[in-house]
Amino acid sequence: MDQGPLGVLVMAYGTASGPDDIERYYTDIRGGRTPSPEHLAELTERYAAIGNAFPLLDTTRAQADGIVERLRGDVDRDVRAYLGMKHSPPFIPDAVDAMAADGVRRAVGIVMAPHWSGMSIETYVSRAEAASAGTDLDITFVRSFHDHPMFIAWVAEHLRATLDGLDPAARERATVLFTAHSLPVRTADDGSLRCKTCDCEASCRYRDELQRTGDLVAAEVGLADHRIAWQSVGRTGDPWWGPGIDEVIPQLAAEGRTACVVCCVGFVADHLETLYDLDIEAAAQAAAEGIAFARTPMPNADPAFLDVLADVVRSRLAEATV
């Protein structure tokens, strides 16, 4: 029988802790390359536009605590939450070190992202595995929960509420966009696009999982028109997955659609990519195109979403013991 506490390693991208930490944070994201003064000024202005809000760390901590609270009672041992961020303290290796110091020998790791990609999920996993190498710590990982029935039901419920909140005239020909963070791609010899990290073949798992989430939610809600779109394209010279939401909104207006409703299923917490990229930038573009705009809420630490996360972790633990 396993001894010691059971660890739950909850991982997320990270965030600046405040305006004075923006340069440090983006330097880390850029692999040690400091952003240009112009880029830094633009980023600082974007954070100022959302009231200098930096909620991701607190939200992820609440998500981690909520998972553990729900798992206690499932097992006859202590269950402890550990928070690990990719680009800000507490970093993933620090969380793994803390688990080992606490005598944790078995843990489950989950990234706060529903869809798998080599650039996202596997980079978290590799950091955790590297940190645990040479220890007695055995970590099993959740790699995707994009089609978990409880997740689909949560998204569908809040999408219905968002659609119901539209003016009837706007809802009549509304289009729902299921969005996620775009990723850089390369052009293969046959002309197809492939993710730069996972080098997907005929299809991309990340893109396919986003489509699957959108299709499942659309079927549950009974949508007349839904599409996937990409957001928050990075500042690189590479092509990125498209179409971008900035390309789709004008298309919707040209088609005579009455509203753009964004269901951002690629994220599970509010941060700059939702509070600015969607609530300010995309909303302003929709207004300029003369169509209504709405966004479904992020799960954050909603109790019903914490139930989802706990069930995902619980299922992974059960699979790992078979």
VODRENLUM-724025 format. One record per residue (C-alpha): residue number from 1; x, y, z. Coordinates in steps of 0.5 Angstrom, whole numbers, plus 500, padded with zeros to 3 digits. Example, Ala and Ser with C-alpha at 12.3 -4.5 7.8 and 13.67 -1.06 7.14 Angstrom:
2
+-----+------+-------+-----+
:   k : east : north :  up :
+-----+------+-------+-----+
:   1 :  525 :   491 : 516 :
:   2 :  527 :   498 : 514 :
+-----+------+-------+-----+
//
This chain:
322
+-----+------+-------+-----+
:   k : east : north :  up :
+-----+------+-------+-----+
:   1 :  500 :   500 : 500 :
:   2 :  502 :   507 : 498 :
:   3 :  505 :   511 : 504 :
:   4 :  505 :   518 : 506 :
:   5 :  500 :   524 : 503 :
:   6 :  497 :   524 : 496 :
:   7 :  499 :   530 : 492 :
:   8 :  495 :   534 : 487 :
:   9 :  500 :   538 : 483 :
:  10 :  496 :   543 : 479 :
:  11 :  499 :   547 : 474 :
:  12 :  498 :   553 : 470 :
:  13 :  501 :   558 : 465 :
:  14 :  503 :   563 : 470 :
:  15 :  502 :   571 : 471 :
:  16 :  506 :   577 : 473 :
:  17 :  504 :   579 : 480 :
:  18 :  503 :   586 : 479 :
:  19 :  505 :   592 : 474 :
:  20 :  512 :   592 : 476 :
:  21 :  513 :   584 : 475 :
:  22 :  511 :   585 : 467 :
:  23 :  518 :   585 : 464 :
:  24 :  520 :   580 : 469 :
:  25 :  514 :   575 : 467 :
:  26 :  515 :   576 : 459 :
:  27 :  522 :   576 : 459 :
:  28 :  521 :   569 : 462 :
:  29 :  516 :   567 : 457 :
:  30 :  521 :   569 : 451 :
:  31 :  526 :   565 : 454 :
:  32 :  530 :   570 : 457 :
:  33 :  529 :   575 : 452 :
:  34 :  527 :   582 : 454 :
:  35 :  521 :   585 : 451 :
:  36 :  522 :   591 : 447 :
:  37 :  521 :   598 : 450 :
:  38 :  515 :   599 : 445 :
:  39 :  512 :   592 : 447 :
:  40 :  513 :   593 : 454 :
:  41 :  509 :   599 : 454 :
:  42 :  504 :   596 : 450 :
:  43 :  503 :   590 : 455 :
:  44 :  503 :   595 : 461 :
:  45 :  498 :   599 : 457 :
:  46 :  493 :   593 : 456 :
:  47 :  494 :   591 : 464 :
:  48 :  492 :   598 : 466 :
:  49 :  486 :   598 : 461 :
:  50 :  483 :   592 : 465 :
:  51 :  485 :   595 : 472 :
:  52 :  492 :   592 : 473 :
:  53 :  488 :   586 : 475 :
:  54 :  493 :   579 : 475 :
:  55 :  488 :   574 : 478 :
:  56 :  491 :   568 : 475 :
:  57 :  495 :   566 : 481 :
:  58 :  489 :   566 : 486 :
:  59 :  484 :   563 : 482 :
:  60 :  489 :   557 : 480 :
:  61 :  490 :   556 : 488 :
:  62 :  483 :   556 : 489 :
:  63 :  482 :   551 : 484 :
:  64 :  487 :   547 : 487 :
:  65 :  484 :   547 : 494 :
:  66 :  477 :   546 : 491 :
:  67 :  480 :   539 : 488 :
:  68 :  483 :   537 : 494 :
:  69 :  477 :   539 : 498 :
:  70 :  473 :   534 : 494 :
:  71 :  478 :   528 : 494 :
:  72 :  478 :   528 : 501 :
:  73 :  474 :   522 : 504 :
:  74 :  475 :   518 : 497 :
:  75 :  482 :   516 : 500 :
:  76 :  484 :   514 : 507 :
:  77 :  490 :   518 : 507 :
:  78 :  492 :   526 : 507 :
:  79 :  491 :   529 : 500 :
:  80 :  495 :   536 : 499 :
:  81 :  495 :   541 : 494 :
:  82 :  501 :   543 : 490 :
:  83 :  501 :   549 : 486 :
:  84 :  506 :   550 : 480 :
:  85 :  507 :   555 : 475 :
:  86 :  511 :   555 : 468 :
:  87 :  513 :   562 : 468 :
:  88 :  512 :   565 : 475 :
:  89 :  513 :   563 : 482 :
:  90 :  511 :   558 : 485 :
:  91 :  515 :   554 : 479 :
:  92 :  513 :   547 : 477 :
:  93 :  520 :   545 : 480 :
:  94 :  519 :   548 : 486 :
:  95 :  512 :   545 : 487 :
:  96 :  515 :   538 : 486 :
:  97 :  521 :   539 : 491 :
:  98 :  515 :   541 : 496 :
:  99 :  512 :   534 : 495 :
: 100 :  518 :   530 : 495 :
: 101 :  520 :   534 : 502 :
: 102 :  513 :   533 : 505 :
: 103 :  514 :   525 : 504 :
: 104 :  509 :   525 : 498 :
: 105 :  510 :   518 : 494 :
: 106 :  504 :   518 : 489 :
: 107 :  501 :   524 : 486 :
: 108 :  497 :   526 : 480 :
: 109 :  498 :   532 : 476 :
: 110 :  493 :   536 : 472 :
: 111 :  494 :   543 : 467 :
: 112 :  489 :   548 : 467 :
: 113 :  488 :   547 : 460 :
: 114 :  482 :   542 : 457 :
: 115 :  486 :   541 : 451 :
: 116 :  492 :   537 : 449 :
: 117 :  498 :   540 : 445 :
: 118 :  505 :   539 : 445 :
: 119 :  507 :   546 : 446 :
: 120 :  502 :   546 : 452 :
: 121 :  501 :   540 : 456 :
: 122 :  507 :   536 : 455 :
: 123 :  512 :   542 : 457 :
: 124 :  508 :   542 : 464 :
: 125 :  509 :   535 : 464 :
: 126 :  516 :   535 : 462 :
: 127 :  518 :   540 : 467 :
: 128 :  515 :   536 : 473 :
: 129 :  518 :   529 : 470 :
: 130 :  525 :   533 : 470 :
: 131 :  524 :   535 : 477 :
: 132 :  522 :   529 : 480 :
: 133 :  527 :   525 : 476 :
: 134 :  532 :   521 : 482 :
: 135 :  526 :   522 : 487 :
: 136 :  521 :   516 : 489 :
: 137 :  516 :   521 : 487 :
: 138 :  511 :   518 : 482 :
: 139 :  507 :   523 : 478 :
: 140 :  501 :   521 : 473 :
: 141 :  498 :   526 : 469 :
: 142 :  492 :   528 : 466 :
: 143 :  493 :   530 : 459 :
: 144 :  486 :   532 : 457 :
: 145 :  479 :   533 : 459 :
: 146 :  476 :   537 : 453 :
: 147 :  470 :   532 : 452 :
: 148 :  469 :   530 : 459 :
: 149 :  461 :   530 : 460 :
: 150 :  461 :   534 : 466 :
: 151 :  466 :   539 : 463 :
: 152 :  461 :   539 : 457 :
: 153 :  455 :   540 : 461 :
: 154 :  458 :   546 : 465 :
: 155 :  460 :   550 : 459 :
: 156 :  453 :   548 : 456 :
: 157 :  449 :   551 : 462 :
: 158 :  453 :   558 : 462 :
: 159 :  453 :   558 : 454 :
: 160 :  445 :   558 : 454 :
: 161 :  445 :   563 : 460 :
: 162 :  449 :   568 : 456 :
: 163 :  445 :   567 : 449 :
: 164 :  439 :   568 : 454 :
: 165 :  442 :   574 : 456 :
: 166 :  442 :   577 : 449 :
: 167 :  437 :   582 : 446 :
: 168 :  432 :   577 : 442 :
: 169 :  434 :   581 : 435 :
: 170 :  441 :   579 : 437 :
: 171 :  440 :   572 : 438 :
: 172 :  436 :   571 : 432 :
: 173 :  442 :   570 : 428 :
: 174 :  448 :   569 : 433 :
: 175 :  454 :   565 : 432 :
: 176 :  458 :   562 : 437 :
: 177 :  465 :   562 : 437 :
: 178 :  469 :   556 : 441 :
: 179 :  476 :   559 : 442 :
: 180 :  483 :   557 : 444 :
: 181 :  489 :   560 : 444 :
: 182 :  493 :   560 : 437 :
: 183 :  499 :   556 : 437 :
: 184 :  505 :   557 : 432 :
: 185 :  505 :   552 : 426 :
: 186 :  509 :   550 : 420 :
: 187 :  508 :   549 : 413 :
: 188 :  510 :   541 : 411 :
: 189 :  513 :   539 : 404 :
: 190 :  506 :   537 : 402 :
: 191 :  503 :   544 : 404 :
: 192 :  499 :   542 : 410 :
: 193 :  500 :   546 : 416 :
: 194 :  503 :   542 : 422 :
: 195 :  504 :   545 : 430 :
: 196 :  511 :   546 : 430 :
: 197 :  512 :   542 : 437 :
: 198 :  507 :   536 : 436 :
: 199 :  509 :   536 : 428 :
: 200 :  502 :   533 : 427 :
: 201 :  500 :   529 : 421 :
: 202 :  493 :   529 : 417 :
: 203 :  490 :   532 : 423 :
: 204 :  492 :   536 : 429 :
: 205 :  490 :   534 : 436 :
: 206 :  489 :   540 : 439 :
: 207 :  485 :   543 : 433 :
: 208 :  481 :   537 : 433 :
: 209 :  480 :   537 : 441 :
: 210 :  477 :   544 : 440 :
: 211 :  473 :   542 : 435 :
: 212 :  470 :   536 : 439 :
: 213 :  469 :   541 : 445 :
: 214 :  465 :   546 : 441 :
: 215 :  461 :   540 : 437 :
: 216 :  459 :   537 : 443 :
: 217 :  457 :   543 : 447 :
: 218 :  453 :   546 : 440 :
: 219 :  449 :   539 : 440 :
: 220 :  447 :   540 : 447 :
: 221 :  445 :   547 : 447 :
: 222 :  442 :   546 : 440 :
: 223 :  446 :   551 : 436 :
: 224 :  444 :   553 : 429 :
: 225 :  451 :   556 : 428 :
: 226 :  458 :   555 : 431 :
: 227 :  465 :   555 : 429 :
: 228 :  472 :   555 : 432 :
: 229 :  476 :   561 : 432 :
: 230 :  483 :   562 : 435 :
: 231 :  485 :   568 : 439 :
: 232 :  491 :   571 : 442 :
: 233 :  496 :   570 : 437 :
: 234 :  504 :   571 : 439 :
: 235 :  509 :   576 : 437 :
: 236 :  513 :   571 : 432 :
: 237 :  515 :   571 : 425 :
: 238 :  511 :   564 : 424 :
: 239 :  504 :   563 : 422 :
: 240 :  499 :   561 : 427 :
: 241 :  493 :   557 : 427 :
: 242 :  487 :   561 : 424 :
: 243 :  482 :   563 : 423 :
: 244 :  483 :   569 : 428 :
: 245 :  477 :   572 : 432 :
: 246 :  479 :   578 : 429 :
: 247 :  478 :   575 : 422 :
: 248 :  472 :   572 : 423 :
: 249 :  468 :   578 : 426 :
: 250 :  468 :   582 : 420 :
: 251 :  466 :   575 : 416 :
: 252 :  460 :   575 : 421 :
: 253 :  458 :   582 : 420 :
: 254 :  458 :   581 : 412 :
: 255 :  454 :   575 : 413 :
: 256 :  449 :   578 : 416 :
: 257 :  450 :   575 : 423 :
: 258 :  447 :   579 : 429 :
: 259 :  451 :   577 : 434 :
: 260 :  458 :   574 : 436 :
: 261 :  458 :   570 : 442 :
: 262 :  465 :   567 : 444 :
: 263 :  465 :   561 : 448 :
: 264 :  473 :   561 : 450 :
: 265 :  473 :   554 : 452 :
: 266 :  481 :   554 : 451 :
: 267 :  482 :   557 : 458 :
: 268 :  479 :   556 : 465 :
: 269 :  481 :   562 : 468 :
: 270 :  480 :   570 : 467 :
: 271 :  487 :   573 : 465 :
: 272 :  489 :   578 : 460 :
: 273 :  487 :   574 : 454 :
: 274 :  480 :   574 : 456 :
: 275 :  479 :   581 : 460 :
: 276 :  483 :   585 : 454 :
: 277 :  483 :   580 : 448 :
: 278 :  476 :   579 : 448 :
: 279 :  472 :   583 : 453 :
: 280 :  476 :   590 : 450 :
: 281 :  479 :   588 : 443 :
: 282 :  474 :   583 : 440 :
: 283 :  468 :   587 : 443 :
: 284 :  470 :   593 : 440 :
: 285 :  471 :   590 : 433 :
: 286 :  464 :   587 : 434 :
: 287 :  461 :   594 : 435 :
: 288 :  465 :   597 : 430 :
: 289 :  462 :   592 : 425 :
: 290 :  455 :   593 : 428 :
: 291 :  454 :   586 : 431 :
: 292 :  452 :   585 : 438 :
: 293 :  458 :   581 : 442 :
: 294 :  458 :   577 : 449 :
: 295 :  462 :   572 : 452 :
: 296 :  461 :   566 : 456 :
: 297 :  464 :   567 : 463 :
: 298 :  470 :   563 : 465 :
: 299 :  470 :   557 : 470 :
: 300 :  475 :   560 : 475 :
: 301 :  473 :   557 : 482 :
: 302 :  466 :   556 : 480 :
: 303 :  464 :   550 : 485 :
: 304 :  461 :   546 : 480 :
: 305 :  467 :   547 : 475 :
: 306 :  471 :   545 : 481 :
: 307 :  467 :   538 : 481 :
: 308 :  469 :   537 : 474 :
: 309 :  476 :   538 : 476 :
: 310 :  476 :   533 : 482 :
: 311 :  472 :   528 : 478 :
: 312 :  477 :   529 : 472 :
: 313 :  483 :   527 : 477 :
: 314 :  479 :   522 : 481 :
: 315 :  478 :   518 : 474 :
: 316 :  485 :   519 : 473 :
: 317 :  487 :   516 : 479 :
: 318 :  483 :   510 : 478 :
: 319 :  486 :   509 : 471 :
: 320 :  493 :   509 : 474 :
: 321 :  491 :   504 : 479 :
: 322 :  488 :   499 : 475 :
+-----+------+-------+-----+
//
